[in-house]
């Protein structure tokens, strides 16, 4: 699961949003898929996604 625009909110607000999303998703899912928090402006998460994709190939 990729969360985008992480640079648009502060760290505390981001963490609260992620926890809220996880809580809702886990109502229907047994576990959360791999998660990536990203920002195109700061390149946050870019290397994590590329590393993950590289391991799949």
PEURJO-V83520 format. One record per helix or strand of 3 or more residues. SS is the DSSP state (H for helix, E for strand). FROM is the first residue (numbers start at 1). TO is the last residue. If there is no record, write none. Layout:
SS:FROM:TO
SS:FROM:TO
This chain:
H:6:8
H:11:25
H:46:56
